[in-house]
Amino acid sequence: MYKLSSKVRYSEASSNERLTYASLLNYFQDTSTLHSESLGLSGHALYEKKMAWVLSFWQICIQDMPKLSDDIVVSTWTYDTKGLFGMRNFCMDDAGGNRLAGANSIWVLIDTRTGHPMRIPSEVGAYYPDEPKLEMDYCERKLLIPAEYEVKAPVPIQKYFIDTNRHVNNANYVMVAEGYLPKGFAVREIRAEYKKAAVLNDVFFPRVTITDNEVTVVLADEKGKPYATVLFIS
């Protein structure tokens, strides 16, 4: 298990002085990056081996969101690596050890020479010993795409959406999708399924479906094929 202690910064808070959902995701994925680096398997080290981890799925359960200047502790660990997939848990606690959020994530190891998934070599899997699985209600990783939806205005990919891998950062899909939440919609769970990486000069064509307790946002290309689907549950 790897732990990161921090404090909610002004730049990470929304207008209600709570941590934003995108910042929550960034804390989780930043902690996983630091964890891998601490094990000697940084992104650069993987790149030299012609490999890269790509996020396939998030499930984040939120009990409470910390406020501006609150002390927080973020933890992450792997609980399984098999075949093409690495499974990783996360949690965020307050200074008193109270759970704020917990998450499950599924990652795919990619061969950077072909862009295709590859089986996890034993020398890579050995860096990530399995630890006990986080207690939470796990869902299926495939998200249902609603047949009925409202089409929203296209969203061109901006330079600030792009991360060091030269594609849209995982948290920025959620940031865009969050913009379609109705006022007062209290998010208790976020699920995100990533299908293909969007890059600079691509355009999102959002399709939004709103029910009483769910908002589904499909960020698709001009042909309707999803880059990512984000589900918010109240």
N, C-alpha and C positions, 0 to 999 in steps of 0.2 A: 504494500500500500504506500502511496505517495501522498503527502499532505502539503498544502500551501495555505499559509496564514496571510490574510489581507484585510483591507478596510475598504468599504464602499466609497469610491471616489465620486467627485462631482460630475465628472464626464461619463460616469456609468449610471447615473440616476436620471429618471424621467421627471416630468413636471410635478408628479406627486411625491417626489423625493425618494422613490423606491427604485431598487435595481431594475433595469430594463430586462426584458426577456432575452434580447440579443446579448447583453452583457453577461447574463447567467450562462448562456451557451458558450460564450467566449471564455469565461472562467473555467468551465469544464474542459474545453478542448485545449486551452493553454496549460492546464494542469496535466493533461495526458501527454502533451509535448514535453513538458519538464520531466515527467516521470520517465519517458523513453530516453531522454538525454541523460538522466541520472544512471540509467542502466547501460549507457554506452551505445545506445542505438538511436541516435538522433536522426532527424530527417536527412541530414547530409550523409551520415553513415549509411543509411538505407539507399540513398540515391547512388552512392558509389557501388552498391550491390545491384543496381538497376531495379530497385523496388521502391514502392511507396504505399502507405496506408491511405485508403479513401473511405470516408464515412458513408455508410449505406443507410443507417436508420438511427433515429433518436426516439426515446420515450422518456419524457421528463415529468415527474409528478411533483407538484408544488404545494407545500403546506403554507408557506408564508414567504414574502419577499423582503430581504433586509432593506433598511433605510440608509440614507446618506450618512456616512461616517461610522456605521455599524462595523464591528469587528466580525470577520467571518473566517471559517476554516473550510477549505475545499479538499476533498479526498478522492482518490481514484485508484482502481486496481483492476486487473484482468481476472475473469472467473472461468474463461474457457478459450482455447485456441484449437480449432480443428478445421481440416480441409482448407477452404478459402477464407474462412472467417475468424476474426478475433472479437471476442465479446468483453466489453468493459463496463464496469459500474462507476458511478459518481455519486457523491453526496455533498451538500453544502450545509454546514451547521453554524449556529451563532456562537458567541463567545462562551455561552453556558453549556454548549453541547447539544442544544435543541435542534432537531432536524428542520431545516428550511426547505430543502428540495433533494430528491433522489432521482437517479436516472439510470437507464440502460442504454447501451449503444452497441451497434454492430458495425464492424469495420471489415473491409475487403483489402487484401494485399494485391497490388497491381504490379505487373511486369512493365516497367517504364519503356522498354524497348518496343513492346507490342500494344500497350494500353489495355491488355486483357488481364482478368483476374488470374492469379496463380496460387497453387497450394503453398501453404506456409512451410518453409523449410525448417527442419528440426533445429538448425543453428539460430534461427530467428525466434521460433516458439520457445526455446530454452530461456530466452531473456524474460519471458513473461510467465512466471509460475502461477498456476491457478490458485485463487483464494476464494473463500466462501462467497456465495452469491448474495447480493443485497436483497433483503426482504421487501418485496413490492409486488403489485399485481402486474405481471408481465403480459403484454398484448402481442398479437401477431405483427410481424414486421411489414406486411403488405397492407397498405392503406386503400380503403375503398374510395374510388373516384365517383362522385355523384353524377347521375345522368342529367340532372337539372342544375343550372348555374347561371350566374350573371357575368357577362363579359365586362371587364374593366379596361381602362385605357392602357396601352402598351407602356412598359417601363424599360427604357434603354439601360444597358449595363454601364455604370459609371466607373471611372478609374478607381475610386475609393471603395468599390465593391470587391476589388481583386486582392488576393493575398499572395504570399511568396510562391505558391504553386501556379500562379498566373491564371487562376480561375476564381469564380465568386466564392468568398469565404462562406463556410457552412452557416454561420450565424446570420449572414446578410440575407439569406433566403427567408429566414424567420423575421428579420427586421422588415423586409418588404411586405410579407404576409400579414404582419401585425397591423399594418396600416389599414386593413379592411375590417378590423374588429369593430363591432358596434359600440357606441359609448356605454360605459358601465358594465361591459362584459368582463366578468371576473374569471381569469384563466386559472384553472387548477391542474391542467395537464396539456403538454405540448407533444405532439408526435410529428416527426418529419421523415419522409422517405425520399432519398436522393437517387435520381435515375441517371442523369448525365450532367457533366460539369458545364456551366455557362461561363463564357469568357468575354473579354472586352469586345464591344461592338455587337454582341448578341442582344436580343430583346426579349423580355418576358411579356407574354400575353396572358394576364391573370384571368382565372375563372373562379368565381367565389360563390359558395353555397352557404347560406345561413339558416340554422334552425334554432330552436329555443335554447339548446345547451351546447351546440357545436358550430364551429365555423371551419369550413374546408376551403383552402386556397390552393389551387393548382397553378403553378408557374410554368407555363408551357411555351414551346416555340411557335413560330407562325403556322406550323402544320398541326398544332394541337398536341404534340408529344411533350410530356412533362419533363422539365428539368428537375423539379421537386414538387412534392405535395406536402402541405403543412396543415395539420389538424389541431385546432384549439378546442379544448373541452372545458366547460365551466363547472 
